[in-house]
Amino acid sequence: MNTLFLFIGNIGGWEILTIIVFGLLGTAFWLYALIDILRSRFRNDSNKIICVLVVILLQFLGAIIYLAVGRNQKIA
């Protein structure tokens, strides 16, 4: 097991588990933002396309930007 992660350095099981957990949480947050965009109606179709592109290209940071700014563009 230790030789498998030799290229990463001297990290143990807890560090690997932490990286995996935060990676999964970040991916779930990204998917939530993307699904929210695709299911919602926007005032302008170009706003929806821009939001999708921002979330896809910037990933985690794009999801944060969408939730802070882009949600205001949705039609209730």
C-alpha positions in Angstrom: 0.0 0.0 0.0 2.8 2.4 0.8 4.6 1.8 -2.5 1.4 2.6 -4.3 1.4 6.2 -3.0 5.2 6.6 -3.2 5.0 9.3 -5.9 2.8 11.5 -3.6 5.3 11.6 -0.8 5.1 10.4 2.8 1.4 10.7 3.5 -0.7 8.2 5.4 -4.2 6.8 5.2 -5.9 9.7 7.0 -4.5 12.3 4.6 -5.6 10.2 1.6 -9.0 9.8 3.1 -9.3 13.6 3.8 -8.3 14.3 0.2 -10.9 11.9 -1.1 -13.7 13.2 1.2 -13.0 16.9 0.2 -12.8 15.9 -3.4 -16.2 14.2 -3.2 -17.7 17.1 -1.4 -16.4 19.6 -4.0 -17.7 17.4 -6.8 -21.1 17.2 -5.2 -21.2 21.0 -4.7 -20.2 21.5 -8.4 -22.9 19.0 -9.6 -25.6 20.7 -7.4 -24.8 24.1 -9.0 -24.8 22.6 -12.5 -28.1 20.8 -12.0 -29.7 23.9 -10.4 -28.7 25.9 -13.5 -30.0 23.3 -15.9 -33.4 22.9 -14.1 -34.0 26.6 -13.7 -35.5 29.2 -16.0 -33.6 32.4 -16.4 -34.7 35.9 -17.5 -32.4 35.6 -20.5 -31.2 32.4 -22.2 -27.8 33.8 -22.7 -27.5 34.2 -18.8 -28.1 30.4 -18.5 -25.4 29.6 -21.0 -23.0 32.0 -19.3 -23.7 30.4 -15.9 -23.2 26.9 -17.3 -19.9 27.9 -18.9 -18.7 29.5 -15.7 -19.5 26.5 -13.6 -18.0 24.0 -16.1 -14.8 26.0 -16.8 -14.1 27.2 -13.2 -15.5 24.2 -11.5 -15.6 24.7 -7.7 -14.9 28.5 -7.9 -17.5 28.7 -10.7 -20.1 27.0 -8.4 -19.4 29.6 -5.7 -19.7 32.5 -8.2 -23.0 31.1 -9.5 -24.5 30.7 -6.0 -23.4 34.2 -5.1 -24.3 36.0 -8.2 -26.1 33.9 -10.8 -29.0 32.8 -8.6 -30.3 36.3 -8.8 -30.8 35.9 -12.5 -33.4 33.1 -12.1 -37.1 33.5 -12.6 -38.9 32.5 -9.4 
